[in-house]
Amino acid sequence: MSAKKAKKKNSQFIVRINDQERAEFVNLCEELDTSAAREVRRFIREFMTQHNRTSSQA
């Protein structure tokens, strides 16, 4: 089993933003053939990498 499959997504992260920003973000993600959740997860991983953190250090 790959390392990617071993990490089960079992938590939620709630972010409050206004309706217009959310709609624009979701629409842009759809245009780019991706999902909002995927892009938020990618942002979190990149942010942690930039700050020399990994999920095992949390």
Order of alpha helices (4+ residues) and beta strands (2+ residues): alpha-alpha-alpha
